[in-house]
Amino acid sequence: MEENSKTTDAVALQVREEEIQLPKQGDSRSTVLKKKVLPSIIAASLMLSFFLSLPILASVIWLLYMGDFHCERLLRLQILRNWIIAGLVLVFLISNAVVFFRRKFPVPGFLAVMVPLISMFTVGLALHGAYKMESRTVFGSPMWISMKVNRNENWNNIKSCIYDTGVCDELIARSLTMESSDFTLLKLTSIEAGCCEPPPICGMEYVNATYWGKGGDDIDTSNPYYSDCGTWENSGTVLCFNCQSCKDGFIGTLDAKWSRLGVFLIAMSVLLIVCHLLLFLATMWDRFGG
């Protein structure tokens, strides 16, 4: 009887030991995840967050260096530029502060960095013109720029500014001795093509940089499509500064600059949002998981 009871106790003790060991075996996968995978995710997110903030700082320097661009100060776009610079500096500081204090303040830090990043994403969409109908009232959007430039009171000041920059004088100096075949090979900017030469649809003949022969008499200048053909004048002070093509060239120049900035803001905000989201999830799992 005593031997049977000892055997029973030994079996019961072995079963208890196996029951105790089973959870430990089940936890091995989560332990490996926490000890090996999570540190890698956190380290990669930390490095990406820091390195992605460097282009933001570089863009601030670029915006400061660029300054006013082709008379855009007349549209008060320097105000938008200054606000964007301040916002980018704020994103740079908050992003790196959240990385540094992520263990102490994971949730407040995540919320603090998401607000400027989402705002940065929204501004980027507006500058790129992602929503055309709504962007007419958005400062610096393509529709807003077009609306402002096409107002006569604004354009009178803008065309005077363009003339004062000497953009057409530079083109004349470069092409004064060129033949027609050589002039057509020149790579012109949007403003040079729109303000310093007649539109191609007019069919005017190139004589020299300051004189173009009139096109065919069958062109109806009362037609809005050909209106610039009657506006062009062979005078260095007039040229095509009153043409719609000159306005379009100026608008295209500004759109190209601000649209590129919008694409940059969209790309950087998306990358930083993903990076900080991964860092937040990994930090919370490391802190509270298992």
N, C-alpha and C positions, 0 to 999 in steps of 0.2 A: 504493500500500500504506500509506504513512504517513497519507494522508488518511482511509483506511478505519479505521485503528487509532484516529485522533483522534476520529472519529465514534463509534466503539464506546465509547471512554472517556467521551465526553460523555453518551451515553445511559445508561451505567452510573452515572455521577455523578448524573444527574437522577433515576434510579430510587432511589438511596440517599437523596437528599434527600426524595423523596416518602415513603419508608418512615419516615424520621425524623419527618416532619411528621404522619403519620397518628396516632400515639399522642397527639400534642398536641391534635389535633382531637377525638379520642375522650375526652380528659380535660377538655374544655371544659365539659361538663355537670356533672361532679363539682366542677369549680372554681367554677362559678356557684353550685352548691348550698352549697359551703363558705363562699363569700365573701358571699352575699346572704341565703340562706334560714336557715342556721344562726345567724348573729348575731341575726336576728329572733326565732327560737325561744328562744334563750338570754335575750335581753332581756325577752321576754314572760314567760318562766318566772321570771326574777328578780323582776320586778315583782309577778307573781301570788303568789309565795312570801312576799314581804314584806307585801303588802296582806292576804293571807289570815291572816297571823299576828296582825294587829291585832284582829279579832274574838275571838281566843283571849285576848288580854290584856284585852279588854273583859269577857269572861265571868268572868275572875278577879275583876275589880272588882265585877261583879254578885253573884257568890257571896259575896264578903266583905261587901257591903252588905246582902244578904238576911239573913244570919245564920240563927239558928234560926227555923223556919217552923211555926207551929201545933203547938207542943209536940213537935216531932220529936226534940228533944234526949233525950227519954225513951227513944227507940229507938237512941240513940247514932249518929244519922246525921250529926252534926257531924264525926265521925271520917272518914266517907266524903267529906264535903265538903272537909275539910282535905287529904286525900290527892289529891282531884281538882284542887284549887287548885295543890298542889305539882307535880302531873303536867303541868298546863297551862302553868305557868311554865317547866318543863323543856322542853316541846315548843316554846314560843316562843323560848327561848334557843338550843336546838339547831338549829331550823329556820333562824334567821338566821345562826348561826355557819357552817352548811353552805353557805349562799349566799355568805358572805364568803370562805370558804377552799375553794371548789369546785375551783379550778385546782390547788391544792397537794395536796389530799387528796380526789380525786373518789370513789374506792371506799370508803375508811373513812367519809367523810362521808355517803355514801348509806346505808350500813349503819347508821350511828349514828342517822340520822333515821328510818329505817324501823321500828326497834324500838319507840320510843315512839308512833309513829303507828299501828302495828298494835295496840299495847296500848290506845291511845285508842279505836280502832274497836271492839275487843272489849268494853271497858267500856260504850261507848255502846249496843251490842246488848243487854247485860245490863240496863242501866237502862231501856231501852225495852221489855224483855220479849220479845225476838225469839224466844227458845227457852223456852217456858213450863215444860216439864217439868223441865229442868235448872236453872232459875233459882231454885228454892226455897231453895237454900243460898247463892246469890250475894247478897252484902251490898248492900242498896238496890234489888234488883229488885222488880217488882210482886208476885210470889209470896212473896218474903221479907217484904215489908211487910205483906201480908195475914196471913201466918202469925203474925207478931209481934203485930199489933194484936188479933187474935182470941184471944190468950192472956189469960185472966182476970187474971193477976197484972200484966200490962202494961196492960190496959185500965182497971183501977181507978185507976192513976196518970194515965193519959191523960185519962180523963173528968173527973177532978178538975182537971187542968191546963186543959182546955177550959172548964170552969165558971169557973175563976179568971180566965180572959181576958175574961170578961163578954160573950162573943159573943151569947148569948141576951138579956142585959140590953139590949144595943144594939138588937137587933131589937124587943124590947118597947117601948123608948123611941120607936122610929121608927113603930110601928104601933099604939100604945095607943088612939088615937082613930079608927082606921080602921074602915070597914065591911067586911063580908065580901068584897064585890066589889072593893074597893080592895086588900085584903090579897092576894088572888089574883094581882094584877098586879105585886106586888113581885118583884124579881129576887133570889133568895136564893142564897147560896153553898151548897156541898155540905154543909158542917157545919151551917149554919143550917137547911137543909131537913131534915137527918137528925136533928138533936139538939133543935131548938127548936119543932118542930111534929109532930103525929102523922102517920104515913104516909097518903097519900091513899086507900089501899085500905081503910082503916078506916071511911071514910064519916062521920067526925066533923064536926059543925057548928061553924063559927067563931063564937064569941061575942065574945071580945076576945083580945088577944095572950097572955094568961095562962090563958084558960079556953076549952076546947073541949067541946061537948056530945057525949055518948057516941053511937056509931053504933047500927046495928040490933042486936037481940039474937040474930039468926041467925048472927052471926060466931063461928066456933069458934076461940077463942084458943089451944086446944091444938094447932091446926094450925100447924106452923112458919111457914107463909106468912103467917099472921095473928097471930103471937106478939107482935109489937110493939103490937098494938091493946090487949092486956091489960097491957102494960108501961108505956104512957103514963100519966102522972099530971098533974093540973092543979095542979102545985106548981112554983114558980119554981126550986126547988133540985133537982127531980127531972126534970120534963118527959119527954124521951125519951132521957136520957143513958144509960139502961140498954138502949136498943133496938139491934137489929142495924143499923137504918138509920143510927144515929149512927156506929157503927163504919164502915159503908160510906162515909158522908160524909167521915170522917177519912181513910180509905184512898184515896178518890178525890182528895182534896186533895193528898195526898203523891204519888200516882201522876202527877197532872198536872204537878207541878213536876219530878220526877225523870225522867219520860218526855220532857218537852221538852228537858231537859238531855241525855238520851241521843240524841235526834234531832240535836241540835246537834253532839255529839261525832262521831256517824257521818258527818254531812255534811262537817264540817271535816276529819276525818281522810282521807276519800276524796278530797276536793279537793286536799289537801296531798300525798297519796301520788301522785296523777296528776301534779301540778305538779313534784315533786321527781324523779319518774321521767323526765319529759320533759327536765328540766334535766340529769340525769345522762347520758342517752343523747346529748343534744346536745353536752355537754362532752366525752364520750369520743370522739365522732365528730370534733369539732373538734381534739382532741388527737392521735388515732391514725388517723383516717380518711384514705383516699387515700394 
